[in-house]
Amino acid sequence: MSLVTPSGPWPTDNTLKVLRVRIGLDVDDATRDAELTAAWGMVTAWVEVFLDRWLVPGAYSEVFTHIARRVVSLKAYPITDVTSMVGDMGAQVMAYHVEKSNGLVHMDGFLLAHELEILYTAVPDVDGPLLLAMLAVFDIVWTDLSATQPAGGDGPVKAISSNGARVEFDLAAGGADIDAGSGLPQSVAYMLNLFRRQSC
């Protein structure tokens, strides 16, 4: 199980405006919003797999099996609240506390359960450096999938900037510049690694 109910549109309205400008449209030109939304969904899925995290704000249901520990790591965070924690046979877990900023749930005592379902609400912060890294992934997706881009040939040099720092990569680059595990340019993989979920 995963996302039960998103809390709003994805991409957000502000991100959609950034994407419009990124492909050369006016900030209020909604003519390609369906394509941009689909591309951003692909970007989100790619980055979520890489980070082992969920990034869409909303209500989540997460099931853990064969629990024999004091801490579990939720895949969407920051957490706003935990609605319920139900163990085997419908037993409600009452003694716990949550580190909302990183999604760690600490059991107040040793929990032994075959299955534990946690219902919670999270508002992942896809902004700042994480958004910049995701925009770099968007450039790859848009170049590969957009009908307006020429097929084949050398890819353009892409860049992301933040606070005066600039990172560039060439979409045509192969081999050593690509992270073998994810298919992402190594510079993007390095940036995304800063936001990887802490597993327990």
Buried (B, 14 or more C-beta within 10 A) or exposed (E): EEBBEEBEEBBBEEBBBBBBEEBEBEEEEEEBBEBBBEBBBBBBEBBBEBBEBBBBBBBBBBEBEEBEEBEBBBBBBBBEEBEEBBBEEEEEBEEBEBBBEEBBBBBEEEBEBEEBBBBBBBBBBBEEBBBBBBBBBBBBBBBEEEEEEEEEEEBEEBEBEEEEEEBEBEBEBEEEBBBEEBEBBBBBBEBBEEBEBEEE
